[in-house]
Amino acid sequence: MRDLSEGMAARGRRPTAQRLVVLEALRGAKRTVTAPELFDQLREDNPLIGRATVFRTLDSLVDAGLAQRFERPGHVYAYAACSSAHHHHLVCTVCNTTIEIDEAALGMLTRELESRHGFTVHHATLDFYGLCERCAQQESA
């Protein structure tokens, strides 16, 4: 919990007990979760946590770069914790498993695009949607 607290403080967010509980649950999810899903999960062990607190905390974590928001079909938003400053994701469209891709993996592509187009990239958001290994195997069976 201490590393979560330090991570929040480093990103300019006060590490309140409720924020830490939300971030810890998000990091433990290993998949994208919606705010209502996370709220229901948290209520089991934290009956005093409010729905609005969870929603506001998720927005705050996204603003601080500690979480990322994904749009699911039907304009439903889901969230995943971010463990590094800049990265991209593989997101399974069946089970919502989320895998972080390190920025270095896409560095060559970024440099090629900059060179080819005379463009300087300051920030990029690139997420790949498809099937994780387990879901792909189940689909082909």
DODRENKOL-323554 format. One record per atom (N, C-alpha, C): chain; atom name; y, z, x. Coordinates in steps of 0.02 Angstrom, whole numbers, plus 32768, in hexadecimal, padded with zeros to 4 digits. Layout:
BEGIN
 c  a    Y    Z    X
 A CA    Y    Z    X
...
This chain:
BEGIN
 c  a    Y    Z    X
 A  N 7FC4 8000 802A
 A CA 8000 8000 8000
 A  C 803F 8000 802C
 A  N 8038 801D 8068
 A CA 8073 8020 8094
 A  C 808A 7FDA 80A9
 A  N 805A 7FAC 80B8
 A CA 806E 7F69 80CB
 A  C 8090 7F44 8092
 A  N 807B 7F52 8054
 A CA 809D 7F35 8019
 A  C 80E4 7F4F 8014
 A  N 80EC 7F90 801F
 A CA 812E 7FAF 801C
 A  C 815C 7F92 8052
 A  N 8143 7F8B 808E
 A CA 816A 7F6F 80C5
 A  C 817B 7F26 80B7
 A  N 814B 7F01 809B
 A CA 8157 7EBA 808A
 A  C 818E 7EB2 8057
 A  N 818F 7EDE 8025
 A CA 81C3 7EDC 7FF2
 A  C 8207 7EEC 8010
 A  N 8209 7F21 8038
 A CA 8248 7F36 8056
 A  C 8263 7EFF 8084
 A  N 8237 7EDE 80A9
 A CA 824C 7EA9 80D6
 A  C 8269 7E6D 80B0
 A  N 8256 7E66 8072
 A CA 826F 7E2E 8049
 A  C 82A8 7E45 801B
 A  N 82C3 7E80 8028
 A CA 82FD 7E97 8002
 A  C 82EE 7EB4 7FBE
 A  N 82B0 7EC9 7FB2
 A CA 829E 7EE7 7F72
 A  C 828B 7F30 7F7D
 A  N 82A6 7F5B 7F52
 A CA 8295 7FA1 7F57
 A  C 824D 7FAA 7F40
 A  N 8223 7FC9 7F6A
 A CA 81DC 7FCF 7F59
 A  C 81CF 800A 7F29
 A  N 81DF 8001 7EEA
 A CA 81D1 8035 7EB8
 A  C 8186 8038 7EAB
 A  N 8170 8070 7E90
 A CA 8129 8079 7E81
 A  C 810F 8042 7E53
 A  N 8135 8031 7E1F
 A CA 811E 7FFE 7DF0
 A  C 811C 7FB9 7E10
 A  N 814D 7FA8 7E3A
 A CA 814C 7F68 7E5C
 A  C 8110 7F63 7E8A
 A  N 8101 7F99 7EAD
 A CA 80C8 7F99 7EDA
 A  C 8086 7F91 7EB4
 A  N 8081 7FB1 7E7A
 A CA 8045 7FAB 7E51
 A  C 803B 7F62 7E3B
 A  N 8072 7F42 7E26
 A CA 806E 7EFC 7E0F
 A  C 805B 7ECF 7E4A
 A  N 807B 7ED8 7E83
 A CA 806C 7EAE 7EBD
 A  C 8024 7EB8 7ED5
 A  N 800E 7EF6 7ED6
 A CA 7FC9 7F04 7EEB
 A  C 7F97 7EE3 7EBD
 A  N 7FA2 7EE6 7E7C
 A CA 7F76 7EC6 7E4B
 A  C 7F77 7E7A 7E54
 A  N 7FB1 7E5F 7E60
 A CA 7FB7 7E17 7E69
 A  C 7F92 7E01 7EA8
 A  N 7F99 7E27 7EDD
 A CA 7F75 7E16 7F1C
 A  C 7F2A 7E1C 7F14
 A  N 7F14 7E4B 7EEB
 A CA 7ECD 7E54 7EE1
 A  C 7EAD 7E21 7EB2
 A  N 7ED6 7DFA 7E90
 A CA 7EBC 7DCC 7E5D
 A  C 7E95 7D91 7E7A
 A  N 7EA7 7D77 7EB2
 A CA 7E87 7D3D 7ED2
 A  C 7E89 7CFE 7EA8
 A  N 7EB1 7CFF 7E74
 A CA 7EBA 7CC4 7E4A
 A  C 7EFE 7CCA 7E29
 A  N 7F15 7C96 7E0A
 A CA 7F53 7C9B 7DE6
 A  C 7F47 7CC2 7DA6
 A  N 7F77 7CEC 7D94
 A CA 7F72 7D13 7D56
 A  C 7FB4 7D0D 7D31
 A  N 7FB0 7D0D 7CEF
 A CA 7FED 7D0C 7CC7
 A  C 8009 7D53 7CC3
 A  N 8048 7D58 7CB0
 A CA 8066 7D9A 7CA8
 A  C 8042 7DC4 7C74
 A  N 802F 7DA8 7C3A
 A CA 8009 7DD1 7C09
 A  C 7FC5 7DE7 7C24
 A  N 7FA3 7DBC 7C4A
 A CA 7F63 7DCF 7C68
 A  C 7F6C 7E09 7C98
 A  N 7F9F 7E04 7CC2
 A CA 7FAC 7E39 7CF2
 A  C 7FC0 7E7A 7CCF
 A  N 7FE9 7E75 7C9C
 A CA 7FFE 7EAF 7C76
 A  C 7FC1 7ED2 7C58
 A  N 7F95 7EAD 7C38
 A CA 7F58 7ECA 7C1A
 A  C 7F2D 7EEC 7C4F
 A  N 7F27 7ECD 7C89
 A CA 7EFF 7EEA 7CBF
 A  C 7F1F 7F2C 7CD8
 A  N 7F60 7F2B 7CE1
 A CA 7F83 7F66 7CFA
 A  C 7F83 7FA0 7CC9
 A  N 7F86 7F91 7C88
 A CA 7F87 7FC5 7C55
 A  C 7F49 7FF0 7C56
 A  N 7F10 7FD5 7C6D
 A CA 7ED2 7FFC 7C6F
 A  C 7EDA 803A 7C9B
 A  N 7EFA 8032 7CD5
 A CA 7F02 806B 7D03
 A  C 7F48 8089 7D02
 A  N 7F77 8066 7CE4
 A CA 7FBD 807C 7CE3
 A  C 7FD9 8075 7C9C
 A  N 7FC4 80A1 7C6F
 A CA 7FD7 8099 7C29
 A  C 8022 809E 7C1C
 A  N 8048 80B8 7C4B
 A CA 8091 80BE 7C40
 A  C 80B8 8081 7C57
 A  N 8097 8052 7C78
 A CA 80BC 8018 7C90
 A  C 80CF 7FEC 7C55
 A  N 810D 7FD4 7C55
 A CA 8126 7FAC 7C1D
 A  C 811C 7F62 7C28
 A  N 8115 7F3E 7BF2
 A CA 810D 7EF6 7BF4
 A  C 8149 7ED5 7C16
 A  N 8185 7EEA 7C03
 A CA 81C2 7ECD 7C21
 A  C 81C5 7EDC 7C6C
 A  N 81AD 7F15 7C81
 A CA 81AC 7F27 7CC8
 A  C 8181 7EF5 7CEF
 A  N 8147 7EE5 7CD4
 A CA 811A 7EB6 7CF5
 A  C 813B 7E71 7CFA
 A  N 8158 7E5A 7CC3
 A CA 8178 7E18 7CC2
 A  C 81B3 7E16 7CF3
 A  N 81DD 7E49 7CF2
 A CA 8217 7E4A 7D1F
 A  C 8201 7E50 7D68
 A  N 81CD 7E78 7D74
 A CA 81B5 7E80 7DB9
 A  C 8199 7E3F 7DD3
 A  N 8175 7E19 7DAA
 A CA 815B 7DD9 7DC1
 A  C 8195 7DAA 7DD4
 A  N 81C9 7DA8 7DAB
 A CA 8203 7D7E 7DBB
 A  C 8223 7D94 7DFC
 A  N 8228 7DD6 7E06
 A CA 8246 7DF1 7E43
 A  C 821B 7DDF 7E80
 A  N 81D9 7DE3 7E79
 A CA 81AC 7DD2 7EB1
 A  C 81B1 7D88 7EC2
 A  N 81B8 7D5D 7E90
 A CA 81C1 7D16 7E9C
 A  C 8203 7D0A 7EC1
 A  N 8238 7D2A 7EAA
 A CA 827A 7D23 7ECA
 A  C 8278 7D3A 7F13
 A  N 8250 7D6D 7F21
 A CA 824B 7D88 7F65
 A  C 821A 7D62 7F91
 A  N 81F7 7D31 7F74
 A CA 81C6 7D0C 7F9B
 A  C 8184 7D2F 7FA4
 A  N 8179 7D64 7F7E
 A CA 813A 7D8A 7F82
 A  C 8106 7D71 7F51
 A  N 811B 7D46 7F23
 A CA 80ED 7D28 7EF2
 A  C 8106 7CE2 7EE2
 A  N 80D9 7CBA 7EC7
 A CA 80EC 7C76 7EB3
 A  C 80D9 7C6C 7E6A
 A  N 8102 7C47 7E47
 A CA 80F6 7C37 7E00
 A  C 80D9 7BF1 7DFB
 A  N 80A4 7BEA 7DD3
 A CA 8083 7BAA 7DC7
 A  C 8086 7B9B 7D7D
 A  N 808E 7B5C 7D6C
 A CA 808E 7B49 7D26
 A  C 804A 7B2F 7D13
 A  N 802B 7B4F 7CE3
 A CA 7FEB 7B39 7CC7
 A  C 7FF9 7B0A 7C8C
 A  N 7FC7 7AE6 7C76
 A CA 7FD1 7ABC 7C3B
 A  C 7FED 7AE5 7C00
 A  N 8018 7AC5 7BD9
 A CA 8036 7AE7 7BA0
 A  C 8073 7B11 7BB2
 A  N 8090 7B04 7BEC
 A CA 80CC 7B28 7C03
 A  C 80BF 7B74 7C08
 A  N 8083 7B86 7C1D
 A CA 8071 7BCC 7C29
 A  C 8078 7BD8 7C74
 A  N 809A 7C0E 7C86
 A CA 80A3 7C1D 7CCD
 A  C 8070 7C50 7CE5
 A  N 8056 7C43 7D21
 A CA 8028 7C71 7D41
 A  C 8044 7C81 7D86
 A  N 802D 7CB7 7DA4
 A CA 8049 7CD0 7DE2
 A  C 8012 7CDE 7E15
 A  N 8024 7CD7 7E55
 A CA 7FF7 7CEA 7E8C
 A  C 8022 7D0A 7EC2
 A  N 8005 7D3B 7EE3
 A CA 8028 7D5C 7F1B
 A  C 802A 7D2D 7F56
 A  N 805E 7D34 7F7E
 A CA 8066 7D0C 7FBB
 A  C 805F 7D3B 7FF6
 A  N 8035 7D27 8026
 A CA 802C 7D53 8060
 A  C 8054 7D3D 809C
 A  N 806C 7D00 809C
 A CA 8095 7CE9 80D4
 A  C 80D6 7CCC 80BA
 A  N 8105 7CC4 80E7
 A CA 8148 7CB0 80D2
 A  C 8149 7C6B 80B1
 A  N 8127 7C3A 80CD
 A CA 8129 7BF8 80B0
 A  C 80E4 7BDA 80B3
 A  N 80CB 7BC6 807A
 A CA 8088 7BAB 8076
 A  C 8081 7B83 8035
 A  N 8048 7B66 802E
 A CA 8039 7B3E 7FF3
 A  C 7FF6 7B56 7FD7
 A  N 7FE1 7B3A 7F9F
 A CA 7FA5 7B54 7F7E
 A  C 7F75 7B1D 7F67
 A  N 7F35 7B31 7F63
 A CA 7F02 7B0C 7F40
 A  C 7EF5 7B36 7F02
 A  N 7EF9 7B19 7EC6
 A CA 7EF0 7B3E 7E88
 A  C 7EB9 7B1D 7E5F
 A  N 7E85 7B43 7E50
 A CA 7E4F 7B29 7E26
 A  C 7E66 7B28 7DDD
 A  N 7E5F 7AEE 7DBD
 A CA 7E76 7AE7 7D78
 A  C 7E44 7B02 7D46
 A  N 7E0A 7B17 7D5D
 A CA 7DD8 7B34 7D30
 A  C 7DDA 7B81 7D32
 A  N 7DD2 7B9E 7D6E
 A CA 7DCE 7BE7 7D73
 A  C 7E0E 7C07 7D8E
 A  N 7E3F 7BDE 7DA0
 A CA 7E80 7BF4 7DBA
 A  C 7E7D 7C16 7DFE
 A  N 7E46 7C0D 7E23
 A CA 7E43 7C25 7E67
 A  C 7E7C 7C05 7E8E
 A  N 7E9D 7C2C 7EB8
 A CA 7ED6 7C14 7EDE
 A  C 7ECA 7C21 7F28
 A  N 7ED1 7BED 7F51
 A CA 7EC7 7BF2 7F99
 A  C 7F08 7BDD 7FBB
 A  N 7F21 7C07 7FE8
 A CA 7F5D 7BF6 800D
 A  C 7F4D 7BC5 8045
 A  N 7F7A 7B95 804F
 A CA 7F75 7B66 8087
 A  C 7FB0 7B76 80B5
 A  N 7FA1 7B83 80F3
 A CA 7FD5 7B93 8124
 A  C 8003 7B57 812E
 A  N 8043 7B64 8139
 A CA 8075 7B2F 8143
 A  C 8061 7B01 817C
 A  N 8041 7B1C 81B0
 A CA 802E 7AF3 81EA
 A  C 8000 7ABA 81D6
 A  N 7FD8 7AC4 81A3
 A CA 7FAA 7A90 818C
 A  C 7FCF 7A52 8174
 A  N 800C 7A5B 815D
 A CA 8033 7A22 8143
 A  C 806E 7A0F 8171
 A  N 8071 7A30 81AB
 A CA 80A8 7A23 81D9
 A  C 80AC 79DB 81F0
 A  N 8071 79BD 81FE
 A CA 8070 7978 8215
 A  C 808B 7949 81DF
 A  N 8077 7954 81A1
 A CA 8090 792B 8169
 A  C 80DC 7932 8163
 A  N 80F4 7970 8168
 A CA 813C 797C 8162
 A  C 8162 7956 8199
 A  N 814A 795B 81D7
 A CA 816B 7939 820F
 A  C 8169 78ED 8205
 A  N 8132 78D3 81EC
 A CA 812C 788B 81DF
 A  C 815E 7874 81AA
 A  N 8164 789A 8175
 A CA 8194 7889 8140
 A  C 81DC 788D 8159
 A  N 81EA 78C0 8180
 A CA 822E 78C5 819C
 A  C 823E 788A 81C9
 A  N 820E 7878 81F4
 A CA 8218 7840 8222
 A  C 821F 77FE 81FD
 A  N 81F3 77F2 81CF
 A CA 81F1 77B2 81AB
 A  C 8230 77A7 8180
 A  N 8249 77DD 8163
 A CA 8281 77D6 8134
 A  C 82C3 77F1 814E
 A  N 82C4 780A 818B
 A CA 8302 7826 81A6
 A  C 831A 7862 817D
 A  N 82EB 788A 8167
 A CA 82F9 78C0 8139
 A  C 82E9 7902 815B
 A  N 8310 7935 814E
 A CA 8303 7978 8169
 A  C 82EB 79A4 8130
 A  N 82AD 79BC 8136
 A CA 8290 79E6 8102
 A  C 82A4 7A2F 810F
 A  N 82C2 7A4F 80DD
 A CA 82D3 7A95 80E1
 A  C 82A0 7AC1 80BD
 A  N 8284 7AA6 8089
 A CA 8254 7ACD 8061
 A  C 8227 7A9B 803D
 A  N 81E8 7AAD 8036
 A CA 81BA 7A82 8011
 A  C 818C 7AAD 7FE6
 A  N 817C 7A94 7FAC
 A CA 814D 7AB5 7F80
 A  C 8117 7A81 7F70
 A  N 80DB 7A8F 7F86
 A CA 80A4 7A60 7F7C
 A  C 8066 7A87 7F69
 A  N 804F 7A7B 7F2E
 A CA 8013 7A9C 7F15
 A  C 7FE1 7A67 7EFE
 A  N 7FA3 7A71 7F0F
 A CA 7F6E 7A42 7EFE
 A  C 7F45 7A61 7EC6
 A  N 7F3B 7A3B 7E90
 A CA 7F15 7A52 7E57
 A  C 7ED4 7A2A 7E53
 A  N 7E9D 7A4D 7E48
 A CA 7E5C 7A2C 7E44
 A  C 7E26 7A5F 7E37
 A  N 7DEB 7A53 7E53
 A CA 7DB2 7A7F 7E48
 A  C 7D9F 7AA2 7E89
 A  N 7D94 7AE3 7E85
 A CA 7D7A 7B08 7EBF
 A  C 7D31 7AF3 7EC8
 A  N 7D14 7B06 7F00
 A CA 7CCF 7AF3 7F10
 A  C 7C9E 7B08 7ED9
 A  N 7CA4 7B46 7EC2
 A CA 7C76 7B60 7E8F
 A  C 7C7C 7B39 7E4E
 A  N 7CB9 7B2D 7E37
 A CA 7CC3 7B09 7DF7
 A  C 7CAE 7AC0 7DFE
 A  N 7CB9 7AA2 7E38
 A CA 7CA3 7A5C 7E43
 A  C 7C57 7A57 7E40
 A  N 7C35 7A88 7E5D
 A CA 7BEC 7A89 7E5B
 A  C 7BD2 7A91 7E14
 A  N 7BF2 7ABE 7DEE
 A CA 7BDE 7AC9 7DA8
 A  C 7BEA 7A8A 7D7E
 A  N 7C21 7A67 7D8C
 A CA 7C31 7A2B 7D66
 A  C 7C00 79F2 7D74
 A  N 7BE8 79EE 7DB3
 A CA 7BBB 79B8 7DC5
 A  C 7B72 79C7 7DB3
 A  N 7B65 7A05 7DA0
 A CA 7B1F 7A19 7D90
 A  C 7B0B 7A02 7D4A
